[in-house]
Amino acid sequence: MYQAERVRRVAASPELMWALLTDTNRWDRVAGAGPTEYRYDQLDPNDASTRTRVGSAFMLGARYPWTEHGEWIEGRLAWGERHYLAGPVNRAGYRVELEDDAGATSVRLSAYVGDDVPTPLGVAMRAHFEGALERWLDSVERLVARLGPLPDLTAPGADGAAAEPLAAQARRLLMSAPAAPEGDLHGGQRSPVREQEFSFRSLEFRKSPVSAEVRERLIWFLHDRPDDEVRELRPYECARAWELPRREVLSAFLHAARAGLIDLRWQLDCPVCRVAADRRGTLAEVGKQAHCDECELDFAVDFARNVEAVFSVNPAVRTATPALYCGGSPWLRPHVFALFELAPGERREVAVKLPPGPLVLRVPGGGRAEIAASPSRLVVRLDDSRVVALGEGDAAGAPTMLLLDNPGPRQRAVIVERAGWSADRVTGAAVVAFPEFLDLFATEAPATGVDLSIGAITILFSDLTGTTALYERLGDARAFALVQEHFSDTSALVAAHGGALVKTMGDAVMASFTSPGDALRAGLAMIGSVQQLAARAGLPPEEVALKVGVHHGPCLAVRANDRLDFFGTTVNIASRLQCQARRDQVVVLAELTAHPEIAATLRAGYRVERFRAQLKGLRATQTLVSIDQAPATPALAEAAPELEVYVGW
């Protein structure tokens, strides 16, 4: 074996060094590898179990394929190796080993090629790796210096939650760090900006109603940061890195996409391996089903769970270089805490301090097992179609002894994943309930005939009553202007409470929200707005009123008149609840009042009344709750004697 090795003491924690040095996607680029293309092949035509991912890249003037192998334990070690299926090199690898060294880290890096290569080539590649490792460590040390005072990556979050994956934290540190000097290896290539086009589109973006601080930060980021950081952007991740409000950052991204600075894409994440299975340019290209090549799995597209809005710099203003050099990098799978490869018949013991929170043990193609807590001893046995995990005792903060057993005739992988953590994703459900999306991307909708489930969303219906008498009293022109003012006020209030106006229908409004609490508060504010509008117009209080219904549940996103619209039982129930409301009331199903945000709102002193009614389309009589600010009156009680009146909740 022709191996290069470098040992260095770096003034940073082992956790940070692990996160930076296991970015094998970046290391492969530094080492001179070409961009990788992946496909899935069955290596033995007679054995379906040999189906695997095959990478290929140009090397020594030709494209050579390989299979990937490797292991890692977060914060401790990692190695990756390519087994070439053709070419002058049989295998090549990279290894990271770390030790805590009195407040710093002792780093041992090695890169190698197998001994089954011609001697001149092996010697030349060893010399090449020696220089690459030296440059790689130099660039990481310069990066650590740019980061300044470093946080404790193992500290729990502000709300007491377990620490995030190291790679996710390091990624944000890089995004908030001062820009690397031109040519820095770790910063990577910074493709040229087409200045005139960038300036023109930035001018359009600056006209948008976006926070100036957020807007200028995004413009600077797109212009000055390296290709690695602008090729795939997640608004919520940027918000955390820049310490700016999430909603303002997402709003800026949507306006920047409308101005042509960035492109919006829809990423379909596999529900099993939790990595990107596919990507689509528009909602019209997203179907009901998707396929994950890695898991060889077809899955139903759930807009709330596995459709993510991602952004990238528009190629008209800047053409970012190809991204993928190592698809198996820990950097690209931060939810994976550890990965082990077991040879046929191998039994292994390894002590691992598992992260807090629920975990999943997963064997690709062979099942999964859930772990609720960290046991002191965990026996993991791999059968043909399942994984059996038996835990004993409580580790109580100490390492867990893993006993891994692969009795079968083929090599298997065991993956330890954080089940309760997910990246800072902007899901499809969050985007379609965002006001700027429906305003700026009115034609973004699923393909005709395709209904996309978007999981749980809150739908609000409102209806302005008394408009017929209003037109008779005020005349057509003045009454029409008053109704339009109501729609304008309603749109502003929906947006102010985190919702999106879906459509207006006569005197009615339909809006969507991600939170039931936001929808209720918006409905109450809309009622107050109508009362103020009537007072300004000199109308008696009983002349005009608003009736509101709110419901929360799964919806279908569909194309209607070339726009995004929502259908399904949740939408129907919200509409029926609005019909049950009396003047200046919000009505919900009784069970929704158990939602913490709604319960907190009701404790603020609103009058709450419980009653029963039959809703069209539902067989059973439903228990409903009406909410308003007016005091209870005998007349109301006589009109509806079945009501139970509560003050507070």
N, C-alpha and C positions, 0 to 999 in steps of 0.2 A: 504494500500500500504506500502511495506517495502522499504524505500528510504534511500540512503546514500547521503551526500552532503558535498562538500568542497568549501570553499571560500578562495581565496588567491590573493594578489596583486603581479603582475609580472612586472618586469621592461622591458616591450616591448609594442609595439603598439597593439591596439585592432585588427588591420588587420592581423598582424602576428600571434597573439594568435588564432584568428578565424581559420586561415589556418592550424595551427598545431593541434588544439584541435578538429577540425571537421574531422580529418583523422580517421573516425570511423572504417576503415579497420584495422588500427593499434591499436586503442583502444580495439576493440573486442579481438584481440590477447592478449593484456596486461591483459584484464579482465578474461582471461582464456577460452574464447570460442574456439571451434574447427573450423578447416577449413570448409567452407560452400560449399555445392553443390546446384545448382539451376536447376529448371525445371519450365515449364509452365503448369498449371492445370486449368481446368474449375471447380470451386468449386461447382457450382450447375449444374448438367447435363442438366437441362432444361432451363438454362439462359446463353447464350453466353457471356453476359456482365460480368460474374463472372470470366472470364479467367484472371489469374494473375500469377505473378512470385511467386514461392514457394521455400523458402530456407530450408535447413535442415543441422543439424550438430549433433555430438555426445554431449550429456549432461547427466550427472548422469548415465553413463553406457549404454545409448541407443541413437538412432538417432531420433530426434523429428523435425517435420516440422513447418514452420511458414510463415506468410505473413508479408511484411515490409511496414511500414508507416513512414512518417516524413515530416518535413518542414525545409527550411533554407532561410535566407536572408544574402547574402555575407557580412561579416564583422560585423554582429550584433548578430545573434543567429542561433541555429540549434538544432533540436531534431529528434531522430529516435526511433522507437518502433517496437518490434516484437510481433505479435499476434499469439500465438502458436495454432496450430490445434490439437495437442495431447500432452500429457505429464502432469507433475505435476504443471507446471507454465502456467498461462493463457496469461500473457504479461510481457515484460521486456523492459526497455528503458534507454536512455542516453540523457542528455540535456546540452547544452552549452549556457551560458548567459554572456555577456561582457559589461563592462562600462568603458569609458575613465576616467582615474584617474590621472590627472595632470602629463602627460608624461608617465604614466604606464597604466596598465589595471587591473581592478578589475574583477576577474574570479569567476564565480559560476558554479560549475559542480555538476550534480546529476546523479545517476544511481539507478534503482529501479526494483522491480518485483511487479506484481499486488497483491491485497489482497486476491485473490481466490487461495491461496496456503496454505498448512499446516503450522501452526505457527513455528514449529522448523525449517522447511526449509526456511521460510521467514526471520527469525532472522539470520540464518546462512548466507544467501545470502546477507543480508544487511551488516553484518560484513565483508564478502568477498569484497563487493563493496567499503566499506570504505577504506580498505587497498589498493585496486586496484587504486582508485582515488588518494590517497596520493602518491603512487608510480608513477602514470601517471603524476601528476603535478611536482613531483621531476625531472622526466626524461625530461620533457619539459623545466624546468628552466635550467637544465644542458645543454640542447641543445642550448638554447638562449645564454648562456655564451660561448659556443664553437663557435657560429656564429660570435661573436665579434661585431664591430660597424655595426648597422643594417641599411639597406637602407629604404627609404620611399616607401612602396609598393603602395601608391596611386599616386606617381609621374608619369607624362606622360613619354613615351619613348623618346629616343634621337631625333627621327624624329617628335616629337609632337603628336604621336599617343596616343590613350587612354591607360591608365594603363592596364596591363595584369590582368587576373583573379588571385586572391590571391593564390589559391592553386597551380597554375602553377609556380608562383614566389617562393613560399615556397619550392616546389619540387626541383627547381634548387639550392636554398640556401642549402638544405640538401646535394645535390650532390657535392657542392664545399666546404662544411664545413669539418673541421678536423674529422677524423674517431672517432666514439664513442668508449669508452673503452669496452672491452669484457664483455658481459652480460648486457649492458645498454638496458633498456626497449625500449626506442624510437629507438635506432639503430637497435634493433631486432637481430635475430639469424644470426650468420655468420657460414655457413656450412663449414666443413673442405675441404681444397684443396688437391687434389691428386698431391703431389708435383712433383713427377718424370714425370708424364704425362704433368703437367702444364709447367714444365721446358723444356721438349722436344718440345712442341708445341710453346712455347714462342720463342725458338731458331729458329724455322722455320719462325715465324712471324718477327723476327728481321732481317731476310734476305730480307724482302720486301722493295721496294723503297718508304718508308713512312718516314715522318718527325720524327726524333728521339724523339723530345719532345712529340709529339702526341702519338707515339708508346709506350713510357715508361709510359705515363700517363694512357693509356688504360690498359696496363699490370698490373700496380699497382691497378687500380680500380677493375679489375676482380679478383684480388687476395685478396685484403684487405677489400673491402666494404661489408656491410651486404647483406643478400639475397634479401631484399626488393628492393635494388638498382641495382642488377645485373640480376634480373629475367626478366626484360623487359626494354630494352635500346633503346633510340631513338638518333641516331647520332647527329642530329641538336640540340637537347636539351642538350646533353653532350657538344657540342661545345660552346653553350652559357654559360653553367655553368662553364666551364673551361676557357672561354675567348680565344678560339683557332679558327682558320679559319674553316668554315663549310666543305669546300671541302676536306681539309686535314683530318679532323676527319672522314668523310664518307669514304674516301679512306682507312684510317686505319681500319675501321670496316670491309670493304670488304676483305682486306688482312687478317685480324684476323679470319674472317669466313673461308677463304680458308685454313688457317693454323689449323683450328679446335679448336680455343679458344672459339669461339662463333658460334651460329647458326642463320642463316637468315630465317625468317618466313614472310609470306605474310598475313597481317591482312586486312580483309574486313570490312570497317566501314560503318554502316548504314547511308544513306543520310538524314534520318529524325531525329533520336535521336543522331546521330554522335558518337556512341560508337561502340565497336567491335561487329560485328555480327557473325564473324567466323574467323578462322585462318587456313592457309594452309602451308604445308612444302615446296612445290615447285610450280612454275608457272604452271606446268603440272596438278596440282590439282585444279587450279582456273578455274571455269567454266564461262559461259556467264551470269548466273543468280546466285544470292545469296538470302538468307532469313534471316530476322531479327526476332527472336522470340519475342523480347520485343515489337516491333511495329506490329507484325504479318503481315509482309510486304515482298513481293518478289521484288527485285530490280535488274536492269541491272548493271553488273560490269563495272565500268568506271575506267580504270587504272589510269587516272590522278586525279580523285576525291576521290575515296573510296577504293583504294588499297594502303596499307602502308607497307613499309619495316620496320620490327622491329627485334631486335636481343636479344638473351639471352645467358647466359653463357652455354657452352657445358657441358652436364652432365658427360662426360668422365673426365673432369678436376675438376668439382665441382657440386654437386647436391644441388640445391637451394630448400629450403623447400616450401610447398604449399603456395600460395599467397593469395587466396581470403577468407576473413572473412566477409566482408560486401560489397556486390555488389552495394548497393545504396549510397555509400559514396560520399559526395561532392568532395572529393579528386579525385575521378575517373571520375567526370563530371565537369571539371573546366569551361566549356563554359556556364554552367547553373548558372545564377546569383541568382535566387530565385526559390523556389518551395513551393507551397501552396496546402494543401489538404482541400477540401470543402465537408462538410457533405451534405446529401440530403436536398434541400431547404435552404441551408445556404447562408446568405448575410454577407459580411464582408468588413470593411474599414481598410486599413492599409497604413501608410505613408512610402514611400520607396524612397530613393535617387537613381534613376536609373543610371547606368553607361552610359557614352557618347557613341555615335555611334548607328548604327541600331540594333534593337532588334526584337526578334520573341516571340510571345506568343503562346504556344503550349499546346494543351490538348490531351494526349494520346488517340487515337481512336476517337478524336472529332474535328480535324481540327487545323488551325493555323491562326494567323494574324500578319502582320508586322507593326512595329512602327519605323518611321523614326527619330523621335526626342522625347525628354522627355516632355510630356505635364504636365501641372499643375494638371490635373484631368484626370483619365483614367477609364472608365467604361468597365468592362469585363463581358460579359454574356455568359454562356455556354449552347448551345443548344445540341440536340442529336448528330448531325453530324458536327457541326462547332462551332467556337468561334467568337463572335462579340466583337470588341474592338473599342470604341469611345473615342478619345482624345479631350481635350479642353485646350486651352491656352498653355503657354510656362512656364515650371518650372524654367528656367533661373538659374539653379544651385541649386534650392531649391528642397525639397522632392516632389515627385508626390503622390497625393492621389489616391490609387487604390481602386476601388469599385468592389468587386468580387461577382458575383451572380450565384449560381448554383440552378436553379429552379427545376431540375429534381429529380427523385426518387432514384438516386444512388450516391455514393461518387465519386467525380471527382478530378483530379489534374490539376493545372495550372502551367506551367513551363515558366519562363522568361529566354530566352537565348540570348547570344551575337551572332548576326548574322555575324558580320564582323571579328570575331576572330577565328583562328584555331591553334591547337597545333603545336609545332615544328616537323612537320611530314616530313618524307622522302617518298614522293609519288612514286608509281610505275613508273610514267613518268620520274621523276628525276633520278631514279636508272638506267633505261634502256638507258638513254642518258649519262651515266657516263662511261668513258673508262674502268675503272677497272672492272666494272660489266661484260661487254662483253668479256673482256680478261680472267677473273678469273672464270666466271660462264657461259662458252660458251654453255653448254647444258641446261641452264635454259631457258625454252621456254614453251609457252602454250601447252596444250594437243593437239594432232593431231585433226584437225577439229574444234578447238576452236579459234576464232579470238577475241582478247581482245582490246576494244577501249581504247586508252591511251590519249584521249583528244588532246590538242594542243602540237605539237612538231615540231621542225624545221629539215628539211631534206636537205642535201647538196649532190649534185652529181658533180663529176669532171671527166674530160677525158683528158688524155695526148695525144696530137695530134702530128703527124709527126714521129711516131715510126717506120713505115715501112721504110722510108728513113733513119732513124737512124740506123737500123740493116744493111742496105746496106752500109752505110758510115763507120760504126765502126766495123762491124762484130758482130756475134751473142753473143760471150762471153762478150765483153765490153758493147754492147748495153743492154744486159740483166742485167748486174751489175748496169748500170745507171738507168734503170727502177726500180730495187729493191731499189736503194738509194732514188729515188723519193717516193716510197711507205713508206719507213722508215721515211723520212722527213715529209711526209704528216701525218702519224700517230702521230708523235710528235707534229705537229702544231695543229691537231685536239684536242688532249688532252690538250695542253697548252691553248686553247680557250674554254675549258669546254665541249668539245664534245666527242663522242665515235665513233670509226671506226667500222661500221657495217660489211662491206665486200668489197673485191676488185673483179672486173670483167674485165678480160683482162687488159686494160690500164685505166680502170675507177675505181673510189672510191665512196662508199656511206657512209655517216656519219650522225649522229644524234646529235642535240643540243637542249637544253631547251630554248635558247634565239635566236631570229633571228639576233640580233646584233652580238652575238658571232660567228654565222655561217658566216656572211658577213666578219667579220674581219679575220676569219680563211681562207676563200676563197681567200681574197686579199693577205694574207701572203703566201698561197700555190703558188699563181702566182709568187710572188717575189722569192720564193724558187726555182721554176723551172727555172726562168731566171738566178739565180745564179748557178744552177746546169749546165745549158748549157754553161755559161761562163767558169766554171772550166773545162769542157770537151773540150773547144776550139771550140764549135759549133757556127755557125752564129746565131744571135738572131731570125731570121725567121725560123730556122730549127725545133725547138721544142717549143710548147706552151701548155698552160692549158686553158680549157674552164670549167666554173663553173656555176651551176644553184642552186638557193636556194629558198625554199618555206616553208611556215609555215601553219600548220593546223592539223586536227585530222588524226590519223593513226590507223591502226590495227596491233597489235603485234601477230605474228603467228609463228608456228613451221615450219621451212624449213630446211631439211637435218639435223634434230635434233639440230638446233640452233635457236636462236631468230632472227627474221627478221621482217621487216615492209612492209606493203602493204596498198593500198588505193589510193584515188585521190591525196592526198598531195604528196605521193611518185611519182606518175606518172607525176604530174605537175613539180616537181623538176627535173625529168629526161628530160622532154620536154624543160624546160628552159635552161638546159645545152646544149641541141642540138641547141638552138637559139643563144648561145654565140659565138662571134668571138674570135680570139686568145687573150689570156690573159685578158678575161673579166669575170665578174660575172653578171649574168642576174637574175632579180627578176620580179615579177608582180608589176606594178606601185603602187598598193595600199599598198604594203608592205613598201614602202619608207616613209609612214606616221608613222611607228613604231619609237618611240623616239630614240632608240639606233641606228637604221639605219640612221635616219635623222641626228643625231649628227656625225656619221661617214662620211656621205657624205659632211657635211659642212667642213671637213678637207681638201678639195681641190681636190677630185677625179673628173675625167671627167664623167659626167652623161648624157646619151642619152636616149631619150624616142622614142619608135617606136611601131608599131602595127604588130602583126603576128597571124597566125592561129596555135593553138596548137592541136596536134592530141588528139582526145578524147573529146575536148571541142567544142561546136557548134559555139559560138560567137568568133569573132576576139578579141584578148586580147591586152591590152596596156602593153608593157614591158619596163623595164629600164635596160640598160647595164651600168656597172661601171668598169672603169679602170683608170690607172694613166697616160696613154699616152696622149699627146696633140692632139686636134682635127686636122685632116688633110683634105685638099681638096679632096684627093683621096677617103677617107672614105665617105665624104659627097656625092661625085658623085656616089659611089657604092650603097648608100642607101639614095636617096634624100628625103625620107619621114621622116628621122631622124630630131628631134629637139634637138639641142645641147645646153646644159646648162653648165656653169662653176659655181661650187658650187650648192647649192640646197636651 
